[in-house]
Amino acid sequence: MVFLAVTVSCTVGPDYETPELEQQVPDAWKSAAAEEIEASESPLETWWTTLNDPKLVELIHEARRENLSVQTAAARVQEARAQLGIATGQYYPDVIVDGSYSRVDPSENSAQIPFPGAADPFDLYNLGVGFGWEIDVFGRLRRGAESARAGLEASIEDYRDVMVVLMADVAANYIEVRTLQERIKYGRANVEAQAGSLQLTQDRFDAGLSPLTDVTQAEYNLANSQAAIPRLEARLEGAVNRLAVLLGKPPGYVDDLLTGEFQIPDPDQAVTLGIPADLLRRRPDIRTAERQLASQTALIGVAKADLYPTFTLAGVLALESLDSSNFFDSDSTTWSLVPGLRWNIFSAGKIRNNIRVQEARTQQLLFTYEQSVLFALDEVESTMVAYEREQVRYRRLGEAVDASERTVELVRTQYMSGLTDFLNLLDAQRTLASQQDSWAESEGQVVQNLIALNRALGGGWDPPDPDNTPKEDAEEIYSTIDSAGSEP
C-alpha cells in the first residue's frame, strides 16, 4: 500500500500563475503633467539624495537603522521564515527516541497473575526509536509549504513597503519642519516691519501729522500678525517630535533642527517616472497583494486534498528486556510497522464547502490585487499633476511677492509724503505678509509633492536582480535583516 501511494502521488488544486493585467495597466501615463516633468536617470532607490540636503540624508539613514516599524516588519519576516520551516518540515517523518526503566511490583490479587509467586517484583528496560510519516500522495503538505513560501515572500514585500513609507514620512516631516521655520521667519520679519510702522504712526500722531486712527489700525495689524506666530510654532514643535519618533527616539531627540541655519531644500526637479508597467515591479504593496494571492491559491489545493485518503506509515524499533545483562542481545529486539489510511468519506459537505471558502477568498485577493494596481496608477497620476501644478503656483507666488514688496515701499514713501492715507500702507503690508507666507508654504509643498511622487513610484528600496530566484531574493533580505544595526 505504501509503495502504491508513493508511485501514484500527485498534487491537487490549481497551479498558480501571475494574473495578466494588460487591460488595467496602460502603456504610458495619461496626464499631460508627465510631459512637463523632466525625466531623470537617478535611481529611485535613493531618491532623497536628489533633495540635496545632507542633514535629511543623515536622518533617513538613522531611521532605517532605528525605526521601530521597520524592526517590527523584520520580525514578521523572521516569523514567516520559521512558519515556512514548519511547513516544509512536514515532508519528513518525525523520529522519536524513547527510553525507560521500570521497577514493577505486581498485585498478588491480580487476575493477570497465572500462579502464586509470579507476582514477584521485576525490572523492565526499554529503549526504542519510533517514527511517524504522512506520505504526501495528493500534495496536501506540498501545497501547504507552497502557501507558506508565498506568505514569506509577502512578508518580505511588507518589509519593503514599510521602508518606502518610512523614507517618505521622514522626508515629509523634515520638509514640514523647514517650511514652518521659513514661515515663522517671514512672520517675525513682518512683525518687525509692522512694529516700525506703528512707531511711525505714533511719531506722526505726536507731531500732529496723522490721526489717532492710524495708530490704532497699526496696533491692530501688529497684534494680528503676532497672533499668527504661536500657532506656527506649535505645529513646528509637533513636526519635530514626530520626526524623533520616526527615528525610534523620544520627543526632543532632534531639537537641534530648531537651531542654526536652515532652509527649505532645493531639490533636483527631474523625476525617474518610467512607465506604468514598472509599478508592478517597483511598488511593494502591489507585490505584497500578488504574493498573498499566490499563498491563498495554494490553500485551495490543501482543502481539495481532504477529498482524498491520507496515507501514513508508523513504526517502532526497540530493545526490551527484564535484565540489563542481556539488554543488547538480539532476542531483546522488538519492532512494529503500521501502514495507515484515513479517508473522510462523509463530512456532510464540510470539505467541499471549505474548498468553496478557499476559492472565494482567492477571488477576493485577486480583486484586491487588481485594485491595488488601479490605486497605484491613480496615486502616481494625481501626484504628478499636483507636483507640476504646484511648481507653477510657486513661481507665480514669487512674482506676487516681488510686486508686493515694491508696493509696500512705494506706499510707505507716499504715506510719509502725505500723498496717501495709512489704510493703503496697512493693506499693502497685509498683502505682503500673506503673499510671503503663501510663497514659503508653496515652496515646501513643491518638495512635499516631489516626495509623494517618489513614494507613489515605489522609491526607497533596492529591487532584486531580475535574474535572481525567489530564494536568492529572500536571502538578500535575510542578510539585511540579520545585520540589524548596520547600514542596510
C-alpha positions as CSV (number, residue, x, y, z in Angstrom):
1,M,0.0,0.0,0.0
2,V,2.8,2.4,0.8
3,F,4.6,1.7,-2.4
4,L,1.4,2.2,-4.3
5,A,0.7,5.5,-2.5
6,V,4.2,6.9,-3.3
7,T,4.1,5.8,-7.0
8,V,0.7,7.5,-7.7
9,S,1.4,10.7,-5.8
10,C,0.1,13.9,-7.4
11,T,-0.7,17.5,-6.4
12,V,-4.3,18.5,-6.4
13,G,-5.5,22.1,-6.7
14,P,-4.7,24.8,-9.2
15,D,-1.2,25.7,-10.1
16,Y,-0.7,29.5,-9.5
17,E,0.1,31.8,-12.4
18,T,0.6,35.6,-12.0
19,P,-2.6,37.3,-13.3
20,E,-2.2,39.3,-16.6
21,L,-3.2,43.0,-16.1
22,E,-2.8,44.3,-19.6
23,Q,-6.2,46.0,-19.5
24,Q,-5.6,47.7,-16.2
25,V,-2.1,48.9,-16.9
26,P,-1.7,51.4,-19.8
27,D,1.4,51.8,-22.0
28,A,2.0,55.4,-20.9
29,W,1.0,57.9,-18.4
30,K,-2.3,59.6,-19.1
31,S,-1.6,63.0,-17.5
32,A,-0.1,65.8,-19.6
33,A,1.9,66.7,-16.5
34,A,4.2,63.7,-17.4
35,E,5.3,65.6,-20.4
36,E,6.1,68.7,-18.3
37,I,8.2,66.8,-15.7
38,E,11.8,66.5,-16.6
39,A,13.0,62.9,-16.8
40,S,15.8,61.7,-14.6
41,E,18.2,58.7,-14.6
42,S,18.9,58.9,-10.9
43,P,17.9,55.8,-9.0
44,L,14.6,55.7,-7.2
45,E,16.2,53.6,-4.5
46,T,17.8,56.7,-3.0
47,W,15.6,59.4,-4.3
48,W,16.0,61.6,-1.2
49,T,19.6,62.4,-2.2
50,T,18.1,64.5,-5.1
51,L,16.8,66.9,-2.4
52,N,20.4,68.0,-1.8
53,D,20.2,68.2,1.9
54,P,22.9,66.3,3.9
55,K,21.0,66.6,7.1
56,L,18.0,64.8,5.6
57,V,20.2,62.0,4.3
58,E,21.7,61.6,7.8
59,L,18.2,61.4,9.3
60,I,17.0,58.8,6.8
61,H,20.0,56.6,7.4
62,E,19.3,56.7,11.1
63,A,15.6,55.9,10.6
64,R,16.5,52.9,8.5
65,R,18.5,51.6,11.4
66,E,16.4,52.5,14.4
67,N,12.7,52.9,13.3
68,L,10.5,50.5,15.3
69,S,8.1,49.8,12.5
70,V,11.0,48.6,10.4
71,Q,12.1,46.3,13.2
72,T,8.5,45.0,13.6
73,A,8.3,44.3,9.9
74,A,11.7,42.5,10.1
75,A,10.4,40.4,13.0
76,R,7.4,39.4,10.9
77,V,9.7,38.2,8.1
78,Q,11.5,36.1,10.7
79,E,8.2,34.7,11.9
80,A,7.1,33.8,8.3
81,R,10.5,32.3,7.7
82,A,10.0,30.0,10.7
83,Q,6.5,29.1,9.5
84,L,7.9,28.0,6.2
85,G,10.4,25.8,8.1
86,I,7.5,24.2,9.9
87,A,5.5,23.6,6.7
88,T,8.5,22.1,4.8
89,G,9.4,20.0,7.9
90,Q,6.2,18.1,7.5
91,Y,7.6,16.5,4.4
92,Y,9.8,14.3,6.6
93,P,9.0,11.7,9.2
94,D,9.0,12.5,12.9
95,V,11.6,10.3,14.6
96,I,11.4,9.9,18.4
97,V,13.8,8.2,20.7
98,D,12.1,6.9,23.8
99,G,13.8,5.0,26.7
100,S,12.6,4.0,30.1
101,Y,13.4,1.9,33.1
102,S,10.7,0.5,35.4
103,R,10.7,-1.4,38.7
104,V,7.4,-3.2,38.9
105,D,5.8,-4.9,41.9
106,P,2.6,-6.6,40.6
107,S,-0.5,-7.1,42.7
108,E,-0.8,-10.5,44.4
109,N,-4.6,-10.4,43.9
110,S,-4.5,-9.5,40.2
111,A,-6.4,-11.8,37.8
112,Q,-3.4,-11.5,35.5
113,I,-1.1,-13.4,37.8
114,P,-1.1,-17.0,36.4
115,F,0.1,-18.7,39.6
116,P,1.2,-17.9,43.2
117,G,4.7,-16.4,43.4
118,A,4.5,-15.0,39.9
119,A,3.9,-11.5,41.4
120,D,7.5,-11.0,42.4
121,P,9.0,-7.6,41.7
122,F,10.9,-7.3,38.4
123,D,12.8,-4.8,36.3
124,L,11.9,-3.7,32.8
125,Y,14.4,-1.9,30.5
126,N,13.2,-0.3,27.3
127,L,14.9,1.7,24.6
128,G,13.4,2.3,21.2
129,V,13.2,4.5,18.1
130,G,9.7,5.3,16.8
131,F,8.7,7.2,13.7
132,G,5.5,8.6,12.1
133,W,5.3,9.8,8.5
134,E,2.4,11.2,6.4
135,I,3.0,10.2,2.8
136,D,2.0,13.3,0.8
137,V,0.2,11.4,-2.0
138,F,-2.1,14.2,-3.1
139,G,0.0,17.2,-2.3
140,R,-1.6,18.5,0.9
141,L,1.8,19.1,2.5
142,R,3.3,20.4,-0.7
143,R,0.5,22.9,-1.2
144,G,0.8,24.0,2.5
145,A,4.5,24.6,2.0
146,E,3.8,26.5,-1.2
147,S,1.4,28.7,0.7
148,A,3.9,29.3,3.5
149,R,6.6,30.2,1.0
150,A,4.4,32.8,-0.8
151,G,3.4,34.1,2.7
152,L,7.1,34.6,3.5
153,E,7.6,36.4,0.2
154,A,4.6,38.6,1.1
155,S,6.1,39.5,4.4
156,I,9.3,40.5,2.7
157,E,7.3,42.8,0.4
158,D,5.6,44.2,3.6
159,Y,9.0,44.9,5.0
160,R,9.9,46.8,1.8
161,D,6.7,48.7,1.9
162,V,7.4,49.8,5.4
163,M,10.8,51.1,4.1
164,V,9.1,53.0,1.3
165,V,6.6,54.6,3.7
166,L,9.3,55.4,6.3
167,M,11.6,57.2,3.8
168,A,8.7,59.3,2.6
169,D,7.5,60.1,6.1
170,V,10.9,61.1,7.4
171,A,11.4,63.4,4.4
172,A,7.9,64.8,4.6
173,N,8.2,65.7,8.3
174,Y,11.7,67.2,7.7
175,I,10.3,69.4,4.9
176,E,7.4,70.4,7.2
177,V,9.9,71.5,9.8
178,R,11.9,73.6,7.4
179,T,8.7,75.0,5.8
180,L,7.3,76.1,9.2
181,Q,10.6,77.6,10.1
182,E,10.6,79.6,6.9
183,R,7.0,80.8,7.5
184,I,7.9,81.8,11.1
185,K,10.9,83.7,9.8
186,Y,8.7,85.7,7.4
187,G,6.1,86.2,10.1
188,R,8.7,87.6,12.5
189,A,10.1,89.9,9.8
190,N,6.6,91.2,9.1
191,V,6.0,91.7,12.8
192,E,9.2,93.8,13.0
193,A,8.2,95.8,9.9
194,Q,4.8,96.4,11.3
195,A,6.2,97.4,14.7
196,G,8.2,100.0,12.7
197,S,5.0,101.2,11.1
198,L,3.4,101.5,14.5
199,Q,6.2,103.7,15.7
200,L,6.0,105.7,12.5
201,T,2.3,106.4,13.0
202,Q,2.9,107.2,16.7
203,D,5.6,109.7,15.8
204,R,3.4,111.3,13.2
205,F,0.5,111.5,15.6
206,D,2.6,113.1,18.3
207,A,3.7,115.6,15.6
208,G,0.1,116.3,14.7
209,L,0.6,115.0,11.2
210,S,-1.7,111.9,11.5
211,P,-5.0,111.0,13.2
212,L,-5.2,108.6,16.2
213,T,-6.9,106.0,14.0
214,D,-3.6,105.4,12.1
215,V,-2.1,104.4,15.4
216,T,-4.9,102.1,16.4
217,Q,-5.0,100.5,13.0
218,A,-1.2,99.9,13.2
219,E,-1.7,98.4,16.6
220,Y,-4.4,96.1,15.3
221,N,-2.3,95.0,12.4
222,L,0.8,94.3,14.6
223,A,-1.2,92.3,17.1
224,N,-2.9,90.2,14.4
225,S,0.5,89.3,12.9
226,Q,1.9,88.4,16.3
227,A,-1.1,86.1,16.9
228,A,-0.4,84.0,13.9
229,I,3.1,83.0,15.0
230,P,2.3,80.9,18.1
231,R,0.2,78.6,16.1
232,L,3.0,78.0,13.6
233,E,5.4,77.4,16.5
234,A,3.1,74.8,17.9
235,R,2.9,73.0,14.6
236,L,6.7,73.2,14.3
237,E,7.2,71.6,17.7
238,G,4.8,68.8,16.7
239,A,6.6,68.1,13.4
240,V,10.0,67.9,15.3
241,N,8.5,65.5,17.8
242,R,7.1,63.3,15.0
243,L,10.4,63.2,13.3
244,A,12.1,62.0,16.5
245,V,9.6,59.2,16.9
246,L,10.2,58.1,13.3
247,L,13.9,57.7,14.3
248,G,12.8,55.5,17.1
249,K,13.7,58.2,19.7
250,P,11.6,60.2,22.2
251,P,10.5,63.8,21.5
252,G,13.3,66.2,21.9
253,Y,15.9,64.0,20.2
254,V,16.2,66.2,17.1
255,D,15.6,69.6,18.7
256,D,18.9,70.7,17.2
257,L,17.0,71.2,14.0
258,L,15.4,74.2,15.6
259,T,18.8,76.0,16.0
260,G,21.3,77.2,13.5
261,E,21.0,78.0,9.8
262,F,18.2,76.4,7.9
263,Q,16.5,76.4,4.5
264,I,13.9,74.5,2.6
265,P,15.8,72.0,0.4
266,D,16.2,72.9,-3.2
267,P,15.8,69.6,-5.0
268,D,16.6,68.5,-8.5
269,Q,13.4,68.9,-10.5
270,A,13.8,65.8,-12.6
271,V,12.0,62.5,-11.6
272,T,12.5,58.9,-12.6
273,L,9.0,58.3,-13.9
274,G,9.5,55.2,-16.0
275,I,6.3,53.6,-17.5
276,P,3.1,52.4,-15.7
277,A,4.1,48.7,-16.0
278,D,7.1,49.5,-13.8
279,L,4.8,49.9,-10.8
280,L,4.2,46.1,-10.8
281,R,7.9,45.6,-10.2
282,R,8.5,48.6,-8.0
283,R,5.6,49.0,-5.7
284,P,5.9,46.7,-2.7
285,D,2.2,47.0,-1.8
286,I,1.4,45.6,-5.3
287,R,4.0,42.9,-4.9
288,T,2.5,42.0,-1.4
289,A,-1.0,41.7,-2.9
290,E,0.3,39.4,-5.6
291,R,2.1,37.1,-3.2
292,Q,-0.9,37.0,-0.9
293,L,-2.9,35.8,-3.8
294,A,-0.3,33.1,-4.6
295,S,-0.4,32.0,-0.9
296,Q,-4.2,31.8,-0.9
297,T,-4.3,29.9,-4.2
298,A,-2.2,27.1,-2.7
299,L,-4.7,26.7,0.1
300,I,-7.3,25.6,-2.4
301,G,-5.1,22.6,-3.0
302,V,-4.8,22.0,0.7
303,A,-8.6,22.0,1.0
304,K,-9.0,19.7,-2.0
305,A,-6.6,17.2,-0.6
306,D,-9.1,16.5,2.1
307,L,-11.3,14.8,-0.6
308,Y,-8.8,12.0,-0.9
309,P,-7.3,9.5,1.6
310,T,-4.4,10.3,3.8
311,F,-1.6,7.6,3.9
312,T,0.6,7.2,7.0
313,L,3.4,5.0,8.0
314,A,4.4,4.5,11.6
315,G,6.8,2.1,13.3
316,V,8.9,1.3,16.3
317,L,12.3,-0.5,16.6
318,A,13.1,-1.2,20.3
319,L,15.1,-3.2,22.8
320,E,13.1,-4.5,25.7
321,S,14.4,-6.8,28.5
322,L,13.8,-7.7,32.1
323,D,17.5,-8.0,32.7
324,S,20.1,-5.3,31.9
325,S,22.8,-8.0,31.3
326,N,21.1,-9.2,28.1
327,F,19.5,-5.9,27.1
328,F,21.6,-5.6,23.9
329,D,21.1,-9.2,22.8
330,S,19.2,-9.9,19.5
331,D,16.5,-11.6,21.5
332,S,15.6,-8.3,23.2
333,T,14.7,-6.7,19.8
334,T,11.1,-5.8,19.1
335,W,9.6,-3.9,16.2
336,S,6.4,-2.9,14.6
337,L,5.4,-1.4,11.2
338,V,2.0,0.1,10.9
339,P,0.8,1.4,7.5
340,G,-2.3,3.5,7.9
341,L,-5.1,5.0,5.8
342,R,-7.6,7.7,6.8
343,W,-10.3,8.8,4.5
344,N,-13.2,11.0,5.4
345,I,-15.9,9.6,3.1
346,F,-18.7,11.5,4.7
347,S,-18.5,15.0,6.1
348,A,-21.9,16.5,5.4
349,G,-20.4,18.8,2.8
350,K,-17.8,20.4,5.1
351,I,-14.9,19.6,2.9
352,R,-16.5,20.8,-0.3
353,N,-17.7,24.0,1.4
354,N,-14.2,24.6,2.7
355,I,-13.0,24.3,-0.8
356,R,-15.6,26.9,-1.8
357,V,-14.4,29.1,1.1
358,Q,-10.8,29.0,-0.1
359,E,-11.8,29.7,-3.7
360,A,-13.9,32.7,-2.7
361,R,-11.0,34.0,-0.6
362,T,-8.7,33.6,-3.6
363,Q,-11.2,35.5,-5.8
364,Q,-11.3,38.3,-3.2
365,L,-7.5,38.6,-3.2
366,L,-7.5,38.7,-7.0
367,F,-9.8,41.7,-6.9
368,T,-7.6,43.2,-4.1
369,Y,-4.5,42.8,-6.3
370,E,-6.2,44.4,-9.3
371,Q,-7.5,47.2,-7.1
372,S,-4.0,47.8,-5.7
373,V,-2.7,48.3,-9.2
374,L,-5.5,50.8,-10.0
375,F,-4.9,52.7,-6.8
376,A,-1.2,52.9,-7.6
377,L,-1.8,54.2,-11.0
378,D,-4.3,56.8,-9.7
379,E,-1.8,57.9,-7.0
380,V,1.0,58.4,-9.5
381,E,-1.1,60.3,-11.9
382,S,-2.6,62.5,-9.2
383,T,0.8,63.3,-7.5
384,M,2.3,64.1,-10.9
385,V,-0.3,66.7,-11.5
386,A,0.0,68.1,-8.0
387,Y,3.8,68.3,-8.3
388,E,3.8,70.0,-11.7
389,R,0.9,72.4,-10.9
390,E,2.5,73.4,-7.5
391,Q,5.7,74.4,-9.3
392,V,3.7,76.8,-11.5
393,R,1.9,78.2,-8.4
394,Y,5.2,78.7,-6.6
395,R,6.6,80.7,-9.5
396,R,3.5,82.9,-9.7
397,L,3.6,83.5,-5.9
398,G,7.2,84.5,-6.2
399,E,6.2,87.1,-8.7
400,A,3.4,88.3,-6.4
401,V,5.9,88.6,-3.5
402,D,8.2,90.8,-5.6
403,A,5.4,93.0,-6.6
404,S,4.1,93.3,-3.1
405,E,7.5,94.3,-1.7
406,R,7.7,97.0,-4.3
407,T,4.2,98.1,-3.5
408,V,4.9,98.4,0.3
409,E,8.0,100.6,-0.4
410,L,6.1,102.9,-2.8
411,V,3.1,103.3,-0.5
412,R,5.3,103.9,2.6
413,T,7.1,106.7,0.7
414,Q,3.7,108.2,-0.4
415,Y,2.4,108.0,3.2
416,M,5.4,109.8,4.6
417,S,5.0,112.4,1.9
418,G,1.3,112.8,2.8
419,L,0.2,111.6,-0.6
420,T,-1.9,108.7,0.7
421,D,-3.5,107.6,3.9
422,F,-2.3,104.9,6.3
423,L,-5.0,102.5,5.3
424,N,-3.3,101.9,1.9
425,L,0.0,101.2,3.7
426,L,-1.8,98.9,6.0
427,D,-3.4,96.9,3.2
428,A,-0.1,96.7,1.3
429,Q,1.7,95.3,4.4
430,R,-1.1,92.8,5.0
431,T,-0.9,91.6,1.4
432,L,2.8,91.3,1.6
433,A,2.7,89.2,4.8
434,S,0.0,86.9,3.2
435,Q,1.9,86.5,0.0
436,Q,5.2,85.7,1.7
437,D,3.5,83.1,3.9
438,S,1.8,81.5,0.9
439,W,5.1,81.6,-1.0
440,A,7.0,79.8,1.7
441,E,4.2,77.3,2.1
442,S,4.2,76.6,-1.6
443,E,8.0,76.2,-1.7
444,G,7.6,73.5,0.9
445,Q,4.6,72.0,-0.9
446,V,6.6,71.6,-4.1
447,V,9.1,69.4,-2.2
448,Q,6.3,67.6,-0.4
449,N,4.7,66.7,-3.7
450,L,8.0,65.5,-5.1
451,I,8.4,63.2,-2.0
452,A,4.8,61.9,-2.6
453,L,5.6,61.2,-6.2
454,N,8.7,59.3,-5.4
455,R,6.7,57.3,-2.8
456,A,3.9,56.6,-5.3
457,L,6.5,55.3,-7.7
458,G,7.7,52.9,-5.1
459,G,11.1,54.5,-4.4
460,G,13.0,53.8,-1.3
461,W,14.2,50.2,-1.7
462,D,16.6,48.3,-3.9
463,P,14.8,45.9,-6.3
464,P,16.3,42.5,-6.6
465,D,18.3,41.4,-9.6
466,P,15.7,40.2,-12.2
467,D,17.8,37.1,-12.7
468,N,17.5,36.2,-9.0
469,T,15.4,33.3,-8.0
470,P,12.8,34.0,-5.2
471,K,15.1,32.1,-2.8
472,E,18.1,34.3,-3.7
473,D,16.0,37.4,-3.4
474,A,14.8,36.2,0.1
475,E,18.4,35.5,1.2
476,E,19.4,39.2,0.3
477,I,16.6,40.4,2.6
478,Y,17.7,38.0,5.4
479,S,21.2,39.4,5.2
480,T,19.8,42.9,5.6
481,I,17.5,42.0,8.5
482,D,20.1,39.8,10.2
483,S,22.6,42.7,10.2
484,A,20.3,44.9,12.3
485,G,22.1,48.0,13.5
486,S,24.3,48.3,10.4
487,E,23.5,50.3,7.4
488,P,21.0,48.5,5.1
